Amino acid sequence: MTATERRASFSLASIFALRMLGLFLVLPVFALEAARYPGGDDPARVGLAMGIYGLTQACLQIPFGLASDWWGRKPVIVAGLLMFALGSFVAAWAPDLHWLIIGRAIQGAGAISAAVTALLADTTRDEVRTKAMALVGGSIALMFALSLVVAPWLAGHIGLHGLFALTGSLALAGIAAVLWWAPAEPRIHASVARGSVLEVLREPALLRLNFGVFVLHAVQLAMWVALPALLVAAGLDKSLHWEVYLPAVLASFVVMGMTLFPLEKRGYLRAVFLGAVGLIFLVQIGLLWTVSSSAVPSLGWLGALLVLFFCGFNVLEASQPSLASRVAPAHARGAALGVYNTLQSLGFFAGGAVGGWITKNHGPQGLFAVCGGLMLLWLVVAWPMKAPGRPARAMPADKQPQRRPAS
């Protein structure tokens, strides 16, 4: 990576990290803390307050992505972070569950994922794009693991109101990173056509990636409907679940660094991608076998399955947005990533809502059977994929020899 590419990767990964840390800090304690609000005795309304964020995200990812194609990435990112901060402070002030739902909906309206990913794609070359996207995916996974460790402690000291206030402050810190750390976005000539949703919906490779990101995040969230109970059944207190999650996430980063980047350089990205999909499918089969067995689940076995899951998940989190940005036309990159992130948000929403319904009516066996079926279907859909060709290695502009002006 050049100095500019490193700056873009770390600054934009920090924006994602600050925003996602604010979101993840709330999730482990939300249901318990929201029940203390006036109106919090209704589980359906508490679920709505928790899930409405993903719904408003899904509705606005495409408009934000299109706006970034038309008016520039940075203005859209700043506007989205301001909206997210506003929603956080409304939720921090909320006197009852009704206002908490409104605050969560406003939070979701700050749908900046497409614009941030498009800016990262604009400022990095194809041959280092996956590495840049991996930094973003890694920052999100680390924030998830960190939140599991510190959220219960913070909630005990500052409560849910304080957590939302902290979330808003982290969003404002993200604005500072956009304005003063992230590199300037490339200028697009006024005569260049701007992206449209219909254009990106006609591209089969993008459709496969959009289907994949929906399945990946639906399965991810659905798994966590049943997985905590399995860890408790294995003898691990719920306050100590981070002792399994954190090592699994860190180990998966090591495996990803040793496999994804070297194999991508050698032209094996398609094999690594399909292998990661197949690995998560096998994890679902392993979990299905675990819950179908009459024996008490083994903590070591569950930990091993989690390591394998995060290995596959992090490879896909790094490679999928990289592939989407490389397949999409440059002038429609924001629109393409808007559609991509819309399907990602819908996957979160469907994984929580449908996963809970399946678990209630068919138990964890039904949940993991459906998750395994979805992963197998994704493997079939993704099989015809062709990884983008390895571009010729261009010398970065800041390292090219300067031509002397003619005398």
Summary of the structure (lengths in Angstrom):
residues: 407
radius of gyration: 21.3
end to end distance: 35.1
largest distance: 86.1
contacts: 1462
relative contact order: 0.15
helix: 81%
strand: 0%
